[in-house]
Amino acid sequence: MFRRPLLLLVMLLIVAAVGTLLAVGAFPPAVNQQPVERVLPNERFGTR
């Protein structure tokens, strides 16, 4: 098929990378949403 095995290896790596990108694009991983918790400084609740 190919006379140069290095060219075949590079082509297979490129095809695998494109296939992986297409698979991740078609089926993206789920995103876990978490609430944002802010810590307020104590000065805001102190007396004046």
C-alpha positions as CSV (number, residue, x, y, z in Angstrom):
1,M,0.0,0.0,0.0
2,F,2.5,2.7,1.2
3,R,6.2,2.4,0.5
4,R,7.0,4.4,3.6
5,P,5.8,3.0,6.9
6,L,6.4,6.4,8.6
7,L,3.9,8.1,6.3
8,L,1.4,5.4,7.0
9,L,1.9,5.9,10.8
10,V,1.5,9.7,10.5
11,M,-1.7,9.3,8.4
12,L,-3.2,6.8,10.9
13,L,-2.4,9.3,13.8
14,I,-4.1,12.1,11.9
15,V,-7.2,10.0,11.1
16,A,-7.4,8.9,14.7
17,A,-7.1,12.5,16.0
18,V,-9.8,13.7,13.6
19,G,-12.1,10.8,14.6
20,T,-11.6,11.6,18.3
21,L,-12.5,15.2,17.7
22,L,-15.6,14.3,15.8
23,A,-16.7,11.8,18.5
24,V,-16.2,14.4,21.3
25,G,-18.0,17.0,19.2
26,A,-20.9,14.6,18.5
27,F,-21.2,13.3,22.1
28,P,-19.8,16.0,24.4
29,P,-19.1,15.0,28.1
30,A,-21.7,16.0,30.7
31,V,-21.1,19.1,32.7
32,N,-21.6,18.9,36.5
33,Q,-23.0,22.2,37.7
34,Q,-22.2,23.3,41.3
35,P,-23.5,26.3,43.1
36,V,-21.1,29.1,43.7
37,E,-20.4,29.8,47.4
38,R,-18.9,33.1,48.3
39,V,-17.3,33.7,51.6
40,L,-18.3,37.1,53.0
41,P,-15.9,38.9,55.3
42,N,-16.9,39.4,58.9
43,E,-16.7,43.2,58.7
44,R,-20.0,43.3,56.8
45,F,-21.9,41.8,59.8
46,G,-20.2,43.7,62.5
47,T,-21.6,46.7,64.4
48,R,-20.7,50.3,63.5
